Amino acid sequence: MSKKKHPDDLRENKILNQAKREVEGFSGLIYRFECSISILGRSQSNFNNYARYVAAAALYFGKISTELETTHH
């Protein structure tokens, strides 16, 4: 019997999948981060929370965080 997913898990997967489809370089960025989290022994929850916010930012700006430029006023 399969375990029913919590609505938050479905929402999280939706935003990650959307960012992977729509933002160039996001899949590679998130893969490298997941490897780093694993090596450092951090929790899956830590990765999930970070990934969700990074995905939202990538979708908003249309690029991954490492490609954003800072502006000085």
N, C-alpha and C positions, 0 to 999 in steps of 0.2 A: 504494500500500500504506500502510495507516495504522500509525503508530508505537504500540507497546504502552505503556501508561502504567505508570509505576513505582507500586508499592503505596502509597508515601508520598503520591504525588499524588492517588490515589483517596481515601485516608483524609482528606487535607486538604480535598478538594472535598466530601466527605460531611459533615464538621463545619461547613463554611461554609454549605452548603445547608441543613443542619438549623437553624442559627442564623437564617438568612434566613427560614425558614418559621415558626419558633417564637418568635422574640424581636422584639417590635415595635420598629421603628426601626433594626434591625441593618443592613438592606440599605442604607439611606441613609448610615449611619455608615461602613460599609466602602467605599462608593462614594466618599465625600468623601476618605477616607484614601488610597484608590488614586490619586485625582487628585493629591493633595498629594505622594505618593511620586513620581509621574511628573514633576511639575513640578520637584521638587527633584533629579531625576536619580538617585534611588536604584534599587537593583536589584530585580528581580521577586522574588528570594529574600528580600529584606528585607521586602517586602510580605507574601509568603506566610507567613513565620515570625510576623510580628506578627498577621496576620489569624487564624491558627490559634489563638493564645493568647487573643486578644480574643473569638473565637467560643466557645472553651471557657468563658471567664469569663462571657460573656453567657448561655450555656446553664445554667451553674451557678446564677447569681443570678436568672435569669429577666428580666433587663433589660440595657440597654446601659450601658457604663461611665460615660457622662456623666450617667446617672440614679441612680447609686449615691450613697448618703449616707454621710458619715463619722460615726462616733460617737466621742465623747470620754469617757474614763472618769476 
